[in-house]
């Protein structure tokens, strides 16, 4: 999850909004998202890195 969303400023005003905000925080603590298993390959060879970057560039539409 991106943490940059946490740094946004927002205003919670009024008792009803405060209650909903606190309920949402409590729900997220009580029901955390399940962790997913991931795998990664570490590229150290220059040619492997070049090939990977070519594939990435091609997947991004040549950007």
Secondary structure, DSSP 8 states (H G I E B T S, - for coil): --SGGGG------SHHHHHHHHHHHHHHHHS-------------SHHHHHHHHHHHHHHTT--
